[in-house]
Amino acid sequence: MQRYSLGRLCVCRVGFGAMQLPGPGVFGPPRDHDEALAVLRRAVALGVDHIDTAQYYGPGVANELIREALFPYPDSLALVSKVGARRDRSGGWLPDSQPDQLHRGIEDNLRALRVGQLAAVNLRLTGAGPPGQQFDDQLAAMIQARQEGLIGGIGLSNITREHLLRALDQTPIACVQNPLNLVDRASMPVLRECTRRGIAFVPFFPLGSAFARPSPLLGNQHVISIARRLGHTPAQVALAWVLGLAPNVLLIPGTSSLRHLEENLAVAGITLDKNAQQQLTAIAA
């Protein structure tokens, strides 16, 4: 598997996202607890060394499953989380982004996963607008957590290129997590900036929103046609397109199915021919 740097570490370019392990809407217990554990263990057995999670997945469910399945963790495993949001009792998503809340969120992740340090933690922005003093204060809290040894690197999520540039004036950035897929390419300027600066770019929703069922991307007739011609699934073709955008792209496709896990990880060995890449690139147009 090809590798790329994630802060101080070097990880396989196809990892695993834990968002789909909890119940529907990323809330509550998993549909099948034993299969969720099996998926995590199989992922690591197949070479995954980068797992993306969050304490607010569940809330608490994803991290508890990761700990139950994998603790004590392999030395090579990079556990990456995010802070800046929380869930209410009905599963609603709320901001949790004041500096003290960010610090507490990091500590909650550490306790749940039973580790002393996370490879990286992403500051996830929940509000629109240009970067300003609030962003600087949030970033200062992340820098303090790194200085305390709680996190190895600082990541940013749901940001603009302007956020990235402002952050880089203050601190190194280990990774950026933004939505990016065949039909949502708004984050391409951010990806290009990350590529230019050697920063890992971790696209979330690489197959379209996890909350859209059925997926309009995977139902696209062009994607289906190309997948049939190449002998792959539509999901594999869509993931391979994203992975092929730049060498610093790190995929974290998530699933609660062993079959889908193996299909997702096989993307590391898929190279799209020039015709397929061009046809897929033309879809959004």
N, C-alpha and C positions, 0 to 999 in steps of 0.2 A: 504494500500500500504506500502511495506517495505521502510525504510528510511536509509539515510546515510549522514554523514557530508560532507558539501561543504564549506571548510573554517570555518567561524564562525557559519554557518547555518546548519540545518539538513533538507534535502529535500527528497521528494519521489524519488524512484529509476527510475521511468519512467517520464521524463519531455517532453519538446517540443523544437524542433529546428526550427528556423524561416527561414532557408535557402531557402526553397521551396516556400515561400510566394510571392516573386517577380516573374517577368516574366521568360521566358525561358533563361537558362544560368545564372540565378540569376541576371538578368539585366532588368531594366525597370519595369513598373507597373504590377500588378498581372492580370492574365486572368480574374478573377472575384473578384472585389474589395469587394463586400458585403460578399461573401463566405469566403474570407480571414479574414475579421473581425469576422465572425461567428465562424470560426475555433478557433481563439484565445480565444474568449469568452467562447466557449464550453470547450476548454481545461482547463481553470481555473475553470469552473463550475464542471468539473469532478475530480478536485483535483490536477491538475498540479501546482506546486509551483516553478518550475525551467524552465526558458525560455532562450535558447541560441540564440544569435543574433550577428550581426556585422553591423557597419555603412556602410561597403562596400558591403553589400547585397542590391543590387538595382542600384547604391548605394543610401543609405538613405531610400529606400522603406520599408524594413523590420521594421526598427525602427519607421518610421512614422505610419505604420499599427499597431504596438504594442501600441504606444501612443494613437492612435485614438480609438482602441478597448478597452483598459484596464485602461487608466488614469482616475482618480487617482488609483494607483495600490494597491492591497491588501497588508497589512503589511507583510504577509508571503511569498510574491512572490520574488524569487531570480532572478534578471536579470543579466545575464552573457554575456559579449561581448568579442571581440578579436580585437587586433590591430597588425599592421605589414604589411598590404597590402592595396592597393587601386585599383580603376578601371580607365581605360582610357575611352575616349568618345565612343569607339566602344565596350566596355565591356571587354577589355583585363585585365588580372590580373598583377599588377606591385608591386614590393616591396615598402614599405613605413615604413622602419624599423630603421631609424636613431633615436637617443634618443629624439630629439625635435619633430620628426614626431610621435613617439609613444605617447608622452604627448599630442600633439594636437589631435591625434586620440581618446584618452580617453575623452578629453573635447568635441569633436564632438559627441560622443555617449551620453554623459551626456545631452548636449543641445537637441539632437534629441529626447531622451526619456523623457526629462524634469524631471530628478532626480539629486540629489546632490551627490549620491554615487552609484556605481554598486557593486553588491555582490562580483563579481570577474571579472577580465579581463585577457584573455589569450594573452601572447606574442606568436604570430604565426611566426614560422621561415619559411622563403621562400627559403633559400639557403642550399645546402648540405655542409658537412664537419664537422669536430670535433669542439667542443666549444673552443672559444678563447677569445681574448680581445673584439672583437665586441659583442659577446654574453654577456660578463660581463658588457659592457657599456649599452646594451639594458636592462639588468636586473636591473642595477642601476636606470634607468629611471622609471621602474615599481615600484621599492622600494620607490622612491621619491613620485610617485603618491599615493602610499598607505599611506606614512607619511603625505601627504597633505589631506588625507581623501577622495580622489576621488574614491578609490576602497577599498573594504573590504579585498580582497585577490588577490594574484598573481597566475595566471595559466600559463601553458606552452602548446604549441601546435606544432605538427609535429616535435617532438624531438626524440633523442636517449636516451638510459639509461645514457650515459655519460653526456649529457646535464642536465638531472635530477640530477645526483649526484653532478655536479659542482654547479648547482643552489642551492641545499640544503646546500652546504657549506657556502652560503651567506644569505639565507633567507628561511623561511617556504614557502612551495608551497601548494596552496589550491586544485588544480586540474590539471590534464593533459588530453589534447585532442589529440588523435592520431587515424588514421584509423585502424579499426579492424573489421573483419567479418569472416564468415565461410571460405572464400577462400583467405583472406589476413590476415595472422597472424604474419606479421613481427614485430608487436609491442608487442608481448607476453612478451619479456623480460622487457619492460617498465611497462606493466601491473603487472607483478610479483613484481617488485620493489615498485610500488605504493601500492600494496596489503600489502606487508611486512611493509611499513611505514605508512599505514592508510591514504593514499592520494586518493581522488576520481579520478577514471579513467573514462573519458567520451569519448566513441568511436564514431568517426564520420564515415560516410559511413557504418553503420552497416548492410546495405542491398546491399553493393557494391556501386561503384561510382554513385553519383546522375547524372552524365553526360553520363552514359552508358545506352542506351535504345535500345532494351529491356535489362533488367538486366540478365546477365548470371547466377547469383546466384539464382534468383527466378525461372529461367527456368531449373535449375538442376533437373534431373529426381529423384534423391535420395531425394532431399528436397520436391519435389511434392508428392512423394510416402509416406513419413513420415507424411506430413501434412494431406493427405487424411486419413491415419490410425488414426491419433489423432483427426481429426475433426476440424482442424485449417487451416488457410491460410498459404501458403509458407512463406510469410513475417512474420507472427506471430511466426512460428517455428524458422526461422533464427534469429529473435530478441530474442526469449526466450533462444536460445543457447548462445548468447553473454551475456545476463543478468545473466545466470547461471554460467559464468566463475569464478566470484569472487563477494563477498558481496559489494565491493567498486565500482562496475561498475554502472554508472549512464547513462541510455539511453536517447537520445534526438532525437527520430525519428521525421522527419519533413514531412509535407504534406500540401497541399492546399485544401484537400477534407475532409468534415465532416465524411464521411463513413470510410475513411482510418484512420482518427484521432481516432475514437472509436475502430477500430480494433487494432491500435498500443497500445493504453492505456490498452486494455484488456490483453496485454502480462504480465502485473504485476501479473495476476492471473493464469498464465500458468506455470506448472512445467513439464518438459520433463521427461519421464521415462528413466531408465538406458539404455535400448536398443536404444531408439531414440537418446540420448545424444552420445552414442558410435558411432552410424551410422553417425551422423552429424560430429562428430570429425574426422572421417575417410575420409571425402569427399576430403579434400585438398590433402591427401596422395594418 
